Amino acid sequence: MSTNATYTLNAILANASCNGILTQSDRRMLKEAIVSSSFDEEAQQLVNRLLHAIRRGWVRLGF
């Protein structure tokens, strides 16, 4: 995965963790990062952390 895509995923995770909300623009950027890049182990861990936070209720989806 490219450094830019990893940076994007890190920024999305940090923003969602701080605010407690995954915004529509964050979801759009996440989708673009997933589609445009091949996933390595680090990227999979970032996405898994985000999904875990959503399941636990620490982060919710903003509409």
N, C-alpha and C positions, 0 to 999 in steps of 0.2 A: 504494500500500500504506500502511496506517496506521502511525503512529509506533510504536504498541504492538507490532504484528506485526514490524516491523523490529527493534525492541529484542529481541523474543523470538528472532528468527533470529540476531542478534548474540550473544546470551547462549548459545544452543545451540552456535554455532560456537566461541566462546571456551572453553566448558566442555569440549567434545570435544577441542579442540586442547591444552588444558592437561593433561587426564587421559588422552588417547589412546584414549578409549572413548566411543562414542555409546550411551548407555543407552536402555533401553526407554522411559522417561519422556521423554527427549529426542526420541526418534523419534515418540512420540505427540504431543508439542507441535509438532514440525516438521510432522507431517501436518495437525494442526488449523490451523496458520498457513497452510499451502498451500491447504487447502480453504476457509478462511474469508475469504481475502483475494485481491484481484487482484494479480498479480505485476508489479512494475515492474523496471527494469533492475538496481537495487541488490539487490533480493531474489533475482533470478536469479543474480547474481554470488556472493552469499552461499551459495546452495545449490550452485552449481558448485564453489566452494572446498571445501565440505564433501565433495562427491562425489569431488573430486580427491584430497583427503587420505585418503579411504577406499581409493580405487584404489591409491594409492602405499603404503599400509600404515601411514601415520602415525596413522590413527585406525581402530579396529576396532569392530565392532558387539558390544555387550554383551548378554548374554541373561539 
